[in-house]
Amino acid sequence: MARFEFAVQEFWGFILVLVRTGAILSAFPILGTAMVPARVRVAVVVAISMVFGPMVMTSVEPDWLTPGKLSLGLMSELLIGLVLGFATRLLMAAVEVAGSIMGFQLGFGVAVQLDPVTQVETPVLASFLVILATLLYFVADGHLMMILALGTSFSLIPPLHAAASPQLLEHATTLMQQSYNLGVKLALPIIVVTFLTYLVLGIIGRVMPQMNILFTGFPLTIGLGLIVLGFGLPLFAAIFQETILGLEATLIKLMEEMGRG
């Protein structure tokens, strides 16, 4: 009987590790998308959970083996994974914002396609930048950083010991603001070039009214924008990789806030 109770406690301890792992890995750029078959995603989550399970060495106390407390514990583990995954997902959201701004400025706002990652219609330029950002994410070892953050989370936030501190919501809001600022920063070269182009075309239109500015402006704006985008890709890569490297401190701060109390 004692062995059975111990096995039940260990089983639910593994389930808690599995829930947190699955929630965090759902934010991975490729693994967490519909492009990967569900059975592959489940297999990866179970494999990583089996690696971390013995390291965590957790077992659910008998007083937690009630439907109400277990549900609360599973929800807390899910919340931890979603919060950490949310911080990572904001990186890709910033790239999508940058791509949407660039596409609108260059006149590609109506050129959309079905994004296989998000399964929604996305501007073509945004899809291109998301693919580039995904490659940079793996080049900068962002996937290894997330696995490291997962292991660290079990040290800073033991299972069933999560606490939602008042600063957590404030920090999450700050991350959303920083994501939007990053998107604008990435799109800034295109914004400046298109603004100057429109300004020059407006002056020419006033000086030479007989010139068809609308007919001339579209190809000129698109051409200059694509040239600036091509030369600015190294800068885009540098800024994005720097942001990925700074993600570790952000994740640790989030875990410390959720581990209080």
MIDOSE-1310 file (N, C-alpha, C; in nm, 2 decimals, decimal comma, always signed):
residues 261
marf	+0,08/-0,12/+0,00/+0,00/+0,00/+0,00/+0,09/+0,13/+0,00; +0,19/+0,12/+0,08/+0,28/+0,24/+0,09/+0,35/+0,26/-0,05; +0,39/+0,15/-0,12/+0,45/+0,16/-0,25/+0,36/+0,22/-0,35; +0,23/+0,18/-0,34/+0,13/+0,23/-0,43/+0,11/+0,38/-0,41
efav	+0,10/+0,43/-0,29/+0,09/+0,57/-0,26/+0,21/+0,65/-0,31; +0,33/+0,59/-0,29/+0,45/+0,66/-0,34/+0,45/+0,67/-0,49; +0,40/+0,56/-0,56/+0,40/+0,56/-0,70/+0,30/+0,67/-0,75; +0,19/+0,68/-0,68/+0,09/+0,78/-0,72/+0,15/+0,92/-0,70
qefw	+0,22/+0,95/-0,60/+0,28/+1,08/-0,57/+0,38/+1,11/-0,68; +0,46/+1,01/-0,71/+0,56/+1,03/-0,82/+0,50/+1,05/-0,95; +0,39/+0,98/-0,98/+0,32/+1,00/-1,11/+0,27/+1,14/-1,12; +0,20/+1,19/-1,02/+0,15/+1,33/-1,03/+0,26/+1,43/-1,03
gfil	+0,38/+1,40/-0,97/+0,49/+1,49/-0,98/+0,54/+1,50/-1,12; +0,55/+1,39/-1,19/+0,59/+1,39/-1,33/+0,49/+1,46/-1,41; +0,36/+1,45/-1,38/+0,26/+1,52/-1,46/+0,27/+1,67/-1,45; +0,31/+1,72/-1,33/+0,33/+1,86/-1,31/+0,45/+1,91/-1,39
vlvr	+0,56/+1,83/-1,40/+0,67/+1,86/-1,48/+0,63/+1,86/-1,63; +0,55/+1,77/-1,67/+0,51/+1,75/-1,81/+0,42/+1,87/-1,85; +0,33/+1,92/-1,76/+0,25/+2,04/-1,80/+0,33/+2,16/-1,81; +0,43/+2,19/-1,72/+0,51/+2,31/-1,73/+0,60/+2,30/-1,86
tgai	+0,65/+2,18/-1,89/+0,74/+2,17/-2,01/+0,66/+2,19/-2,13; +0,54/+2,13/-2,14/+0,46/+2,15/-2,26/+0,42/+2,29/-2,28; +0,38/+2,36/-2,18/+0,34/+2,50/-2,19/+0,46/+2,59/-2,24; +0,58/+2,56/-2,19/+0,69/+2,64/-2,23/+0,73/+2,61/-2,38
lsaf	+0,74/+2,48/-2,41/+0,78/+2,44/-2,55/+0,67/+2,48/-2,65; +0,55/+2,51/-2,61/+0,45/+2,56/-2,71/+0,49/+2,69/-2,77; +0,58/+2,76/-2,71/+0,62/+2,90/-2,76/+0,74/+2,88/-2,85; +0,80/+2,76/-2,87/+0,91/+2,75/-2,96/+0,87/+2,79/-3,10
pilg	+0,96/+2,86/-3,18/+0,92/+2,91/-3,31/+0,87/+2,80/-3,41; +0,93/+2,68/-3,40/+0,89/+2,58/-3,50/+0,81/+2,47/-3,43; +0,87/+2,42/-3,32/+0,81/+2,31/-3,25/+0,67/+2,34/-3,20; +0,64/+2,47/-3,16/+0,51/+2,50/-3,10/+0,41/+2,54/-3,21
tamv	+0,43/+2,51/-3,33/+0,34/+2,55/-3,44/+0,27/+2,43/-3,50; +0,17/+2,46/-3,58/+0,09/+2,35/-3,64/+0,17/+2,28/-3,75; +0,29/+2,34/-3,79/+0,37/+2,28/-3,90/+0,42/+2,14/-3,85; +0,45/+2,13/-3,72/+0,50/+2,00/-3,67/+0,38/+1,91/-3,63
parv	+0,38/+1,79/-3,67/+0,27/+1,70/-3,63/+0,25/+1,69/-3,48; +0,13/+1,67/-3,43/+0,10/+1,67/-3,29/+0,18/+1,56/-3,22; +0,19/+1,44/-3,28/+0,26/+1,33/-3,22/+0,40/+1,36/-3,19; +0,46/+1,44/-3,29/+0,60/+1,47/-3,27/+0,62/+1,57/-3,15
rvav	+0,53/+1,67/-3,15/+0,54/+1,76/-3,03/+0,52/+1,69/-2,90; +0,42/+1,60/-2,89/+0,40/+1,53/-2,77/+0,52/+1,45/-2,73; +0,58/+1,38/-2,83/+0,70/+1,30/-2,80/+0,81/+1,38/-2,75; +0,84/+1,50/-2,81/+0,95/+1,58/-2,76/+0,92/+1,63/-2,62
vvai	+0,79/+1,67/-2,59/+0,76/+1,72/-2,46/+0,78/+1,61/-2,35; +0,73/+1,49/-2,39/+0,75/+1,37/-2,30/+0,89/+1,34/-2,27; +0,97/+1,34/-2,38/+1,12/+1,31/-2,37/+1,19/+1,41/-2,28; +1,16/+1,54/-2,30/+1,23/+1,64/-2,22/+1,18/+1,63/-2,07
smvf	+1,05/+1,60/-2,05/+1,00/+1,58/-1,92/+1,06/+1,47/-1,85; +1,09/+1,36/-1,92/+1,15/+1,24/-1,86/+1,30/+1,27/-1,82; +1,36/+1,37/-1,89/+1,50/+1,41/-1,85/+1,49/+1,49/-1,73; +1,40/+1,59/-1,72/+1,40/+1,68/-1,61/+1,33/+1,62/-1,49
gpmv	+1,24/+1,52/-1,51/+1,16/+1,46/-1,40/+1,25/+1,41/-1,29; +1,35/+1,32/-1,31/+1,43/+1,27/-1,20/+1,52/+1,38/-1,14; +1,56/+1,49/-1,22/+1,64/+1,60/-1,16/+1,56/+1,68/-1,06; +1,43/+1,70/-1,09/+1,34/+1,78/-1,01/+1,32/+1,71/-0,87
mtsv	+1,31/+1,57/-0,88/+1,29/+1,49/-0,76/+1,17/+1,55/-0,68; +1,06/+1,56/-0,74/+0,94/+1,61/-0,67/+0,83/+1,50/-0,66; +0,76/+1,51/-0,56/+0,65/+1,42/-0,54/+0,54/+1,49/-0,47; +0,42/+1,47/-0,51/+0,30/+1,54/-0,46/+0,27/+1,49/-0,32
epdw	+0,26/+1,58/-0,23/+0,22/+1,54/-0,09/+0,08/+1,48/-0,09; +0,05/+1,39/+0,01/-0,08/+1,33/+0,01/-0,19/+1,43/+0,03; -0,17/+1,54/+0,10/-0,28/+1,64/+0,11/-0,31/+1,71/-0,01; -0,22/+1,70/-0,12/-0,25/+1,76/-0,25/-0,32/+1,67/-0,34
ltpg	-0,34/+1,54/-0,30/-0,40/+1,44/-0,39/-0,55/+1,45/-0,38; -0,61/+1,57/-0,40/-0,75/+1,59/-0,41/-0,78/+1,66/-0,54; -0,90/+1,64/-0,60/-0,93/+1,70/-0,73/-0,91/+1,85/-0,73; -0,96/+1,92/-0,62/-0,95/+2,06/-0,62/-0,80/+2,11/-0,62
klsl	-0,72/+2,06/-0,53/-0,58/+2,10/-0,52/-0,50/+2,06/-0,64; -0,53/+1,94/-0,69/-0,45/+1,90/-0,81/-0,48/+1,99/-0,93; -0,61/+2,03/-0,94/-0,65/+2,12/-1,05/-0,58/+2,25/-1,04; -0,58/+2,30/-0,91/-0,51/+2,43/-0,89/-0,36/+2,42/-0,92
glms	-0,30/+2,31/-0,88/-0,16/+2,29/-0,90/-0,13/+2,28/-1,05; -0,21/+2,21/-1,13/-0,19/+2,20/-1,27/-0,20/+2,33/-1,34; -0,30/+2,41/-1,29/-0,32/+2,55/-1,35/-0,20/+2,64/-1,32; -0,14/+2,62/-1,20/-0,03/+2,71/-1,17/+0,09/+2,67/-1,25
elli	+0,11/+2,54/-1,28/+0,22/+2,49/-1,36/+0,20/+2,54/-1,51; +0,08/+2,54/-1,55/+0,04/+2,58/-1,69/+0,07/+2,73/-1,70; +0,04/+2,81/-1,59/+0,06/+2,95/-1,59/+0,21/+2,98/-1,60; +0,29/+2,91/-1,53/+0,43/+2,93/-1,53/+0,49/+2,91/-1,67
glvl	+0,45/+2,80/-1,74/+0,49/+2,78/-1,87/+0,44/+2,88/-1,97; +0,32/+2,92/-1,96/+0,26/+3,02/-2,05/+0,33/+3,16/-2,03; +0,36/+3,20/-1,91/+0,42/+3,33/-1,89/+0,56/+3,33/-1,95; +0,64/+3,22/-1,93/+0,78/+3,21/-1,98/+0,77/+3,20/-2,14
gfat	+0,67/+3,13/-2,18/+0,66/+3,12/-2,33/+0,61/+3,25/-2,39; +0,53/+3,32/-2,32/+0,48/+3,45/-2,36/+0,59/+3,55/-2,39; +0,69/+3,55/-2,30/+0,81/+3,64/-2,31/+0,88/+3,60/-2,44; +0,89/+3,47/-2,47/+0,97/+3,44/-2,59/+0,88/+3,47/-2,71
rllm	+0,76/+3,45/-2,71/+0,67/+3,47/-2,82/+0,67/+3,62/-2,86; +0,69/+3,71/-2,76/+0,69/+3,85/-2,79/+0,80/+3,89/-2,89; +0,91/+3,81/-2,89/+1,02/+3,84/-2,99/+0,97/+3,83/-3,13; +0,89/+3,72/-3,16/+0,84/+3,70/-3,29/+0,73/+3,80/-3,32
aave	+0,66/+3,84/-3,22/+0,55/+3,94/-3,24/+0,61/+4,07/-3,28; +0,73/+4,11/-3,22/+0,80/+4,23/-3,26/+0,84/+4,23/-3,41; +0,89/+4,11/-3,45/+0,92/+4,10/-3,59/+0,80/+4,11/-3,68; +0,69/+4,05/-3,64/+0,57/+4,07/-3,72/+0,52/+4,21/-3,73
vags	+0,53/+4,28/-3,61/+0,50/+4,43/-3,62/+0,59/+4,50/-3,71; +0,72/+4,47/-3,71/+0,82/+4,54/-3,80/+0,78/+4,51/-3,94; +0,75/+4,38/-3,97/+0,72/+4,35/-4,11/+0,59/+4,41/-4,16; +0,49/+4,42/-4,07/+0,36/+4,49/-4,11/+0,38/+4,64/-4,13
imgf	+0,47/+4,70/-4,05/+0,50/+4,85/-4,07/+0,57/+4,87/-4,20; +0,67/+4,78/-4,23/+0,75/+4,79/-4,35/+0,66/+4,77/-4,47; +0,58/+4,67/-4,47/+0,49/+4,64/-4,58/+0,39/+4,75/-4,61; +0,34/+4,81/-4,50/+0,24/+4,92/-4,52/+0,32/+5,04/-4,58
qlgf	+0,44/+5,07/-4,53/+0,51/+5,18/-4,58/+0,55/+5,17/-4,73; +0,58/+5,04/-4,77/+0,62/+5,02/-4,91/+0,51/+4,99/-5,00; +0,39/+4,98/-4,95/+0,27/+4,96/-5,04/+0,24/+4,81/-5,06; +0,29/+4,73/-4,96/+0,27/+4,58/-4,97/+0,16/+4,54/-4,87
gvav	+0,08/+4,64/-4,82/-0,02/+4,61/-4,72/-0,12/+4,51/-4,77; -0,16/+4,52/-4,90/-0,26/+4,43/-4,95/-0,21/+4,30/-4,99; -0,08/+4,28/-5,00/-0,02/+4,15/-5,04/+0,00/+4,07/-4,92; -0,09/+3,98/-4,90/-0,09/+3,89/-4,78/-0,09/+3,74/-4,83
qldp	-0,05/+3,66/-4,73/-0,05/+3,51/-4,76/-0,08/+3,44/-4,63; -0,12/+3,32/-4,64/-0,15/+3,24/-4,52/-0,02/+3,20/-4,45; +0,01/+3,25/-4,33/+0,13/+3,21/-4,26/+0,11/+3,07/-4,20; +0,20/+2,98/-4,24/+0,19/+2,84/-4,19/+0,22/+2,83/-4,04
vtqv	+0,28/+2,93/-3,98/+0,31/+2,93/-3,84/+0,19/+2,97/-3,75; +0,13/+3,08/-3,79/+0,02/+3,14/-3,71/-0,12/+3,10/-3,77; -0,12/+3,05/-3,89/-0,24/+3,01/-3,96/-0,33/+3,13/-3,98; -0,28/+3,24/-4,00/-0,36/+3,36/-4,03/-0,29/+3,43/-4,14
etpv	-0,37/+3,52/-4,21/-0,32/+3,60/-4,32/-0,22/+3,70/-4,27; -0,10/+3,70/-4,33/+0,01/+3,79/-4,28/+0,07/+3,86/-4,41; +0,11/+3,98/-4,39/+0,18/+4,05/-4,51/+0,30/+3,97/-4,55; +0,33/+3,97/-4,68/+0,44/+3,89/-4,73/+0,57/+3,93/-4,67
lasf	+0,59/+4,06/-4,65/+0,72/+4,10/-4,59/+0,73/+4,06/-4,45; +0,62/+4,06/-4,37/+0,63/+4,01/-4,24/+0,66/+3,86/-4,23; +0,60/+3,78/-4,32/+0,64/+3,64/-4,33/+0,78/+3,62/-4,36; +0,84/+3,69/-4,45/+0,98/+3,68/-4,48/+1,07/+3,71/-4,36
lvil	+1,03/+3,82/-4,28/+1,11/+3,85/-4,16/+1,09/+3,75/-4,05; +0,98/+3,69/-4,04/+0,96/+3,59/-3,94/+1,04/+3,47/-3,97; +1,05/+3,43/-4,10/+1,13/+3,31/-4,13/+1,28/+3,34/-4,10; +1,32/+3,47/-4,13/+1,46/+3,51/-4,10/+1,49/+3,51/-3,95
atll	+1,39/+3,56/-3,88/+1,40/+3,57/-3,73/+1,41/+3,43/-3,67; +1,33/+3,33/-3,73/+1,33/+3,20/-3,68/+1,47/+3,13/-3,70; +1,53/+3,16/-3,81/+1,67/+3,11/-3,84/+1,77/+3,17/-3,74; +1,76/+3,30/-3,72/+1,85/+3,37/-3,62/+1,82/+3,32/-3,48
yfva	+1,70/+3,28/-3,45/+1,67/+3,23/-3,31/+1,75/+3,11/-3,28; +1,76/+3,02/-3,38/+1,83/+2,89/-3,36/+1,98/+2,91/-3,38; +2,02/+3,01/-3,46/+2,17/+3,04/-3,47/+2,22/+3,09/-3,34; +2,14/+3,18/-3,27/+2,18/+3,24/-3,15/+2,15/+3,14/-3,03
dghl	+2,12/+3,02/-3,05/+2,10/+2,92/-2,95/+1,98/+2,96/-2,86; +1,88/+3,02/-2,92/+1,76/+3,05/-2,84/+1,69/+2,93/-2,79; +1,69/+2,82/-2,87/+1,62/+2,70/-2,82/+1,69/+2,64/-2,70; +1,82/+2,65/-2,70/+1,90/+2,60/-2,58/+1,87/+2,68/-2,46
mmil	+1,86/+2,81/-2,48/+1,83/+2,91/-2,37/+1,70/+2,88/-2,31; +1,60/+2,84/-2,39/+1,47/+2,81/-2,34/+1,47/+2,68/-2,26; +1,55/+2,58/-2,30/+1,56/+2,45/-2,22/+1,63/+2,48/-2,09; +1,73/+2,57/-2,10/+1,80/+2,61/-1,97/+1,71/+2,68/-1,88
algt	+1,63/+2,77/-1,94/+1,53/+2,84/-1,85/+1,43/+2,74/-1,79; +1,39/+2,64/-1,87/+1,30/+2,54/-1,81/+1,36/+2,47/-1,69; +1,49/+2,43/-1,71/+1,55/+2,36/-1,59/+1,57/+2,46/-1,47; +1,60/+2,59/-1,50/+1,62/+2,68/-1,39/+1,49/+2,71/-1,32
sfsl	+1,38/+2,70/-1,40/+1,25/+2,73/-1,34/+1,21/+2,63/-1,23; +1,26/+2,51/-1,24/+1,23/+2,41/-1,14/+1,30/+2,44/-1,01; +1,42/+2,51/-1,02/+1,49/+2,55/-0,90/+1,43/+2,68/-0,84; +1,40/+2,77/-0,92/+1,34/+2,90/-0,86/+1,19/+2,88/-0,83
ippl	+1,12/+2,80/-0,90/+0,98/+2,78/-0,87/+0,95/+2,63/-0,86; +0,97/+2,57/-0,74/+0,94/+2,43/-0,73/+0,79/+2,40/-0,77; +0,76/+2,28/-0,81/+0,62/+2,25/-0,84/+0,53/+2,28/-0,72; +0,41/+2,33/-0,75/+0,31/+2,37/-0,66/+0,35/+2,48/-0,56
haaa	+0,45/+2,56/-0,60/+0,49/+2,67/-0,52/+0,50/+2,80/-0,60; +0,42/+2,81/-0,70/+0,41/+2,94/-0,78/+0,33/+3,04/-0,71; +0,37/+3,17/-0,72/+0,29/+3,28/-0,66/+0,29/+3,39/-0,76; +0,17/+3,44/-0,78/+0,15/+3,56/-0,87/+0,17/+3,69/-0,79
spql	+0,29/+3,74/-0,80/+0,32/+3,87/-0,73/+0,26/+3,99/-0,81; +0,24/+4,10/-0,73/+0,18/+4,21/-0,80/+0,26/+4,27/-0,91; +0,40/+4,25/-0,91/+0,48/+4,30/-1,01/+0,48/+4,22/-1,14; +0,42/+4,10/-1,13/+0,42/+4,01/-1,25/+0,34/+4,08/-1,37
leha	+0,22/+4,13/-1,33/+0,14/+4,19/-1,44/+0,21/+4,31/-1,49; +0,27/+4,39/-1,41/+0,34/+4,51/-1,45/+0,45/+4,48/-1,54; +0,53/+4,37/-1,50/+0,64/+4,33/-1,59/+0,59/+4,28/-1,72; +0,48/+4,21/-1,72/+0,43/+4,15/-1,85/+0,39/+4,27/-1,94
ttlm	+0,33/+4,37/-1,88/+0,29/+4,49/-1,96/+0,41/+4,56/-2,02; +0,51/+4,57/-1,94/+0,64/+4,63/-1,98/+0,70/+4,55/-2,10; +0,69/+4,42/-2,09/+0,74/+4,34/-2,20/+0,67/+4,36/-2,33; +0,54/+4,38/-2,32/+0,46/+4,41/-2,44/+0,50/+4,54/-2,50
qqsy	+0,52/+4,64/-2,42/+0,57/+4,77/-2,47/+0,71/+4,76/-2,53; +0,79/+4,68/-2,47/+0,93/+4,67/-2,53/+0,92/+4,59/-2,66; +0,83/+4,50/-2,67/+0,81/+4,43/-2,80/+0,77/+4,52/-2,91; +0,67/+4,61/-2,88/+0,63/+4,71/-2,98/+0,75/+4,80/-3,02
nlgv	+0,82/+4,85/-2,91/+0,93/+4,94/-2,94/+1,04/+4,87/-3,03; +1,06/+4,74/-3,00/+1,16/+4,66/-3,09/+1,11/+4,65/-3,23; +0,98/+4,63/-3,25/+0,93/+4,63/-3,38/+0,94/+4,76/-3,46; +0,92/+4,87/-3,39/+0,94/+5,00/-3,45/+1,08/+5,03/-3,48
klal	+1,17/+4,98/-3,39/+1,32/+5,00/-3,41/+1,36/+4,93/-3,53; +1,31/+4,80/-3,55/+1,35/+4,72/-3,67/+1,30/+4,78/-3,80; +1,19/+4,85/-3,79/+1,13/+4,91/-3,91/+1,17/+5,05/-3,94; +1,25/+5,11/-3,84/+1,29/+5,25/-3,85/+1,36/+5,29/-3,98
piiv	+1,45/+5,21/-4,03/+1,52/+5,25/-4,16/+1,42/+5,27/-4,27; +1,32/+5,18/-4,29/+1,22/+5,19/-4,39/+1,13/+5,31/-4,37; +1,10/+5,33/-4,24/+1,01/+5,45/-4,21/+1,08/+5,58/-4,25; +1,21/+5,59/-4,22/+1,28/+5,71/-4,26/+1,29/+5,73/-4,41
vtfl	+1,33/+5,62/-4,48/+1,35/+5,63/-4,62/+1,22/+5,66/-4,69; +1,11/+5,60/-4,66/+0,98/+5,62/-4,72/+0,93/+5,76/-4,69; +0,96/+5,81/-4,57/+0,92/+5,95/-4,53/+0,99/+6,05/-4,62; +1,12/+6,03/-4,63/+1,20/+6,12/-4,71/+1,16/+6,12/-4,86
tylv	+1,13/+5,99/-4,91/+1,09/+5,98/-5,05/+0,95/+6,05/-5,07; +0,86/+6,03/-4,98/+0,73/+6,10/-5,00/+0,75/+6,25/-4,99; +0,84/+6,30/-4,90/+0,86/+6,44/-4,89/+0,92/+6,50/-5,02; +1,02/+6,43/-5,08/+1,08/+6,47/-5,20/+0,98/+6,47/-5,31
lgii	+0,90/+6,36/-5,32/+0,80/+6,36/-5,42/+0,69/+6,47/-5,41; +0,66/+6,50/-5,28/+0,56/+6,61/-5,26/+0,62/+6,74/-5,31; +0,75/+6,77/-5,29/+0,81/+6,89/-5,33/+0,81/+6,90/-5,49; +0,85/+6,78/-5,55/+0,85/+6,77/-5,69/+0,71/+6,80/-5,75
grvm	+0,61/+6,74/-5,68/+0,47/+6,76/-5,73/+0,43/+6,90/-5,73; +0,48/+6,98/-5,63/+0,45/+7,12/-5,62/+0,52/+7,20/-5,73; +0,65/+7,16/-5,76/+0,73/+7,23/-5,85/+0,68/+7,20/-6,00; +0,65/+7,07/-6,02/+0,62/+7,03/-6,16/+0,48/+6,96/-6,15
pqmn	+0,37/+7,04/-6,15/+0,24/+6,98/-6,14/+0,20/+6,88/-6,25; +0,26/+6,90/-6,37/+0,23/+6,81/-6,48/+0,29/+6,67/-6,47; +0,38/+6,65/-6,37/+0,43/+6,52/-6,35/+0,34/+6,43/-6,27; +0,32/+6,30/-6,32/+0,23/+6,21/-6,25/+0,31/+6,15/-6,13
ilft	+0,29/+6,21/-6,01/+0,36/+6,17/-5,89/+0,31/+6,03/-5,85; +0,18/+6,00/-5,86/+0,13/+5,88/-5,81/+0,19/+5,76/-5,90; +0,20/+5,78/-6,03/+0,25/+5,68/-6,11/+0,40/+5,66/-6,09; +0,47/+5,76/-6,06/+0,62/+5,75/-6,04/+0,65/+5,71/-5,90
gfpl	+0,57/+5,75/-5,80/+0,61/+5,73/-5,66/+0,61/+5,58/-5,62; +0,51/+5,50/-5,67/+0,51/+5,36/-5,62/+0,63/+5,28/-5,66; +0,67/+5,28/-5,78/+0,80/+5,20/-5,81/+0,92/+5,26/-5,74; +0,93/+5,39/-5,73/+1,04/+5,45/-5,67/+1,05/+5,42/-5,52
tigl	+0,93/+5,42/-5,45/+0,93/+5,39/-5,31/+0,96/+5,24/-5,28; +0,90/+5,16/-5,36/+0,93/+5,01/-5,35/+1,08/+4,98/-5,37; +1,13/+5,04/-5,48/+1,27/+5,01/-5,51/+1,37/+5,06/-5,40; +1,35/+5,18/-5,36/+1,44/+5,23/-5,25/+1,42/+5,16/-5,12
gliv	+1,29/+5,12/-5,09/+1,27/+5,04/-4,97/+1,33/+4,91/-4,97; +1,33/+4,84/-5,09/+1,39/+4,71/-5,09/+1,54/+4,72/-5,09; +1,60/+4,82/-5,15/+1,74/+4,84/-5,14/+1,78/+4,86/-4,99; +1,71/+4,95/-4,92/+1,74/+4,98/-4,78/+1,72/+4,85/-4,70
lgfg	+1,62/+4,77/-4,73/+1,59/+4,65/-4,65/+1,71/+4,55/-4,68; +1,76/+4,54/-4,80/+1,87/+4,45/-4,83/+1,99/+4,49/-4,75; +2,03/+4,62/-4,76/+2,15/+4,66/-4,69/+2,13/+4,66/-4,53; +2,00/+4,67/-4,49/+1,98/+4,67/-4,35/+1,96/+4,54/-4,28
lplf	+1,96/+4,43/-4,36/+1,94/+4,30/-4,30/+2,05/+4,26/-4,19; +2,18/+4,30/-4,22/+2,28/+4,27/-4,11/+2,24/+4,35/-3,98; +2,20/+4,47/-3,99/+2,16/+4,55/-3,87/+2,04/+4,48/-3,81; +1,94/+4,43/-3,89/+1,83/+4,36/-3,83/+1,87/+4,24/-3,76
aaif	+1,96/+4,16/-3,81/+2,01/+4,04/-3,75/+2,08/+4,07/-3,62; +2,16/+4,18/-3,62/+2,24/+4,22/-3,50/+2,15/+4,26/-3,39; +2,04/+4,34/-3,42/+1,95/+4,38/-3,31/+1,87/+4,27/-3,26; +1,83/+4,18/-3,35/+1,74/+4,07/-3,30/+1,82/+3,97/-3,22
qeti	+1,95/+3,94/-3,26/+2,03/+3,85/-3,18/+2,07/+3,91/-3,05; +2,09/+4,04/-3,04/+2,12/+4,10/-2,91/+2,00/+4,09/-2,82; +1,88/+4,10/-2,88/+1,76/+4,09/-2,80/+1,74/+3,94/-2,74; +1,78/+3,85/-2,83/+1,77/+3,71/-2,78/+1,87/+3,68/-2,67
lgle	+1,99/+3,74/-2,68/+2,08/+3,72/-2,57/+2,04/+3,79/-2,44; +1,96/+3,89/-2,45/+1,90/+3,96/-2,33/+1,78/+3,89/-2,28; +1,73/+3,79/-2,35/+1,61/+3,72/-2,30/+1,63/+3,64/-2,17; +1,75/+3,60/-2,15/+1,78/+3,52/-2,03/+1,76/+3,59/-1,91
atli	+1,80/+3,72/-1,90/+1,78/+3,80/-1,78/+1,63/+3,83/-1,76; +1,56/+3,84/-1,87/+1,41/+3,86/-1,86/+1,34/+3,74/-1,80; +1,38/+3,62/-1,85/+1,31/+3,50/-1,80/+1,34/+3,48/-1,66; +1,47/+3,50/-1,62/+1,50/+3,48/-1,47/+1,43/+3,58/-1,39
klme	+1,41/+3,70/-1,43/+1,33/+3,80/-1,35/+1,19/+3,76/-1,34; +1,13/+3,71/-1,44/+0,99/+3,66/-1,44/+0,98/+3,54/-1,34; +1,08/+3,45/-1,35/+1,07/+3,33/-1,26/+1,09/+3,37/-1,11; +1,18/+3,47/-1,09/+1,19/+3,52/-0,95/+1,06/+3,58/-0,90
emgr	+0,99/+3,65/-0,98/+0,87/+3,71/-0,94/+0,76/+3,61/-0,91; +0,76/+3,50/-1,00/+0,65/+3,40/-0,97/+0,69/+3,31/-0,86; +0,82/+3,31/-0,82/+0,86/+3,22/-0,71/+0,86/+3,28/-0,57; +0,81/+3,41/-0,57/+0,80/+3,47/-0,44/+0,68/+3,42/-0,36
g	+0,69/+3,42/-0,23/+0,58/+3,38/-0,15/+0,57/+3,23/-0,13
